[in-house]
Amino acid sequence: MNPLSSLQPCLAALAQHCDILPTGGGAAEAMIQPDADERDDELLSGHAEKNSPPSRGGER
């Protein structure tokens, strides 16, 4: 008997309801490009520099 057989219902539910992003897909690109709210926050807080992309992270 498979010791993991009790997990099959949980794994089936996860497989049905979860979307997995590819490692080379849009998730990595989304982390590199700031969204409109992040750009506005940096411009309003004065942390944006000319000719450099806005930073990502908790430095505010």
Backbone as numpy.savetxt, mean C-alpha at the origin, in Angstrom:
# Nx Ny Nz CAx CAy CAz Cx Cy Cz
-4.20 -38.41 7.95 -5.05 -37.23 7.95 -4.16 -35.98 7.95
-4.58 -34.98 7.18 -3.84 -33.74 7.06 -4.05 -32.89 8.32
-2.97 -32.49 9.02 -3.14 -31.67 10.23 -3.68 -30.27 9.94
-3.62 -29.85 8.70 -4.11 -28.52 8.35 -5.53 -28.54 7.77
-6.16 -29.70 7.79 -7.49 -29.82 7.18 -8.53 -28.96 7.89
-8.33 -28.67 9.15 -9.29 -27.82 9.86 -9.23 -26.37 9.36
-8.16 -26.00 8.68 -8.02 -24.65 8.16 -8.67 -24.47 6.78
-9.08 -25.55 6.16 -9.62 -25.47 4.81 -10.80 -24.51 4.67
-11.78 -24.50 5.56 -12.87 -23.52 5.41 -12.38 -22.07 5.49
-11.45 -21.81 6.39 -10.90 -20.45 6.51 -10.13 -20.07 5.26
-9.32 -20.96 4.76 -8.54 -20.69 3.56 -9.44 -20.51 2.34
-10.51 -21.28 2.27 -11.45 -21.13 1.16 -12.13 -19.75 1.20
-12.49 -19.30 2.40 -13.10 -17.98 2.54 -12.12 -16.89 2.15
-10.87 -17.01 2.59 -9.85 -16.03 2.21 -9.64 -16.01 0.71
-9.57 -17.16 0.10 -9.34 -17.24 -1.35 -10.49 -16.60 -2.11
-11.68 -16.71 -1.59 -12.85 -16.17 -2.28 -12.98 -14.66 -2.11
-12.55 -14.12 -0.97 -12.83 -12.72 -0.65 -11.62 -11.80 -0.64
-10.43 -12.31 -0.89 -9.23 -11.48 -0.86 -8.63 -11.32 -2.24
-8.12 -10.14 -2.50 -7.38 -9.88 -3.73 -5.91 -9.71 -3.38
-5.06 -10.40 -4.09 -3.63 -10.32 -3.87 -3.03 -9.49 -4.99
-2.28 -8.45 -4.64 -1.63 -7.63 -5.65 -0.33 -8.29 -6.10
-0.02 -8.21 -7.36 1.25 -8.76 -7.82 2.42 -7.95 -7.26
3.55 -8.60 -7.07 4.69 -7.92 -6.46 5.25 -6.82 -7.34
5.13 -6.95 -8.63 5.67 -5.93 -9.52 4.60 -5.03 -10.08
3.43 -5.04 -9.51 2.30 -4.30 -10.08 2.12 -2.92 -9.51
0.90 -2.49 -9.47 0.56 -1.13 -9.08 0.80 -0.79 -7.64
0.92 -1.78 -6.77 1.11 -1.47 -5.35 2.44 -0.77 -5.13
3.50 -1.25 -5.75 4.81 -0.63 -5.59 4.81 0.77 -6.21
4.18 0.92 -7.35 4.12 2.23 -8.00 3.30 3.21 -7.17
2.24 2.74 -6.55 1.40 3.61 -5.72 2.17 4.12 -4.51
3.11 3.33 -4.01 3.91 3.77 -2.87 4.94 4.82 -3.28
5.36 4.81 -4.52 6.37 5.75 -5.00 5.74 7.10 -5.31
4.59 7.09 -5.94 3.93 8.33 -6.36 2.98 8.80 -5.26
3.20 10.01 -4.71 2.28 10.52 -3.69 0.92 10.86 -4.31
-0.12 10.69 -3.53 -1.44 11.05 -4.03 -1.68 12.55 -3.79
-2.80 13.04 -4.25 -3.10 14.47 -4.19 -3.12 14.99 -2.75
-3.66 14.22 -1.83 -3.72 14.66 -0.43 -2.32 14.79 0.17
-1.43 13.84 -0.16 -0.06 13.91 0.36 0.67 15.13 -0.21
0.48 15.42 -1.49 1.12 16.60 -2.09 0.60 17.87 -1.42
-0.70 17.95 -1.22 -1.28 19.14 -0.57 -0.75 19.30 0.84
-0.69 18.20 1.60 -0.18 18.27 2.97 1.24 18.81 3.01
2.08 18.33 2.10 3.48 18.77 2.11 3.60 20.22 1.67
2.80 20.64 0.71 2.85 22.04 0.28 2.37 22.96 1.39
1.28 22.58 2.07 0.73 23.41 3.13 1.63 23.44 4.37
2.34 22.35 4.63 3.20 22.30 5.82 4.57 22.91 5.57
4.87 23.22 4.30 6.15 23.83 3.98 7.30 22.84 3.85
6.99 21.55 3.79 8.04 20.54 3.67 8.39 20.18 2.23
7.71 20.78 1.28 8.01 20.47 -0.13 9.19 21.30 -0.59
10.09 20.67 -1.34 11.25 21.36 -1.87 11.15 21.44 -3.38
11.72 22.46 -3.95 11.71 22.60 -5.41 12.53 21.48 -6.03
12.05 20.97 -7.14 12.75 19.97 -7.96 13.02 18.66 -7.25
12.33 18.36 -6.19 12.48 17.04 -5.56 11.09 16.50 -5.27
10.94 15.19 -5.42 9.62 14.59 -5.16 9.29 14.67 -3.67
8.03 14.77 -3.34 7.63 14.79 -1.93 8.06 13.51 -1.23
8.43 13.64 0.02 8.87 12.46 0.76 7.68 11.63 1.21
7.91 10.37 1.45 6.89 9.47 1.98 7.30 9.13 3.40
6.37 9.17 4.30 6.71 8.76 5.64 6.11 9.68 6.68
6.54 9.50 7.92 5.93 10.20 9.03 6.62 11.48 9.43
7.51 12.01 8.63 8.23 13.21 9.02 7.42 14.46 8.71
6.74 14.99 9.68 5.92 16.18 9.49 6.13 17.13 10.62
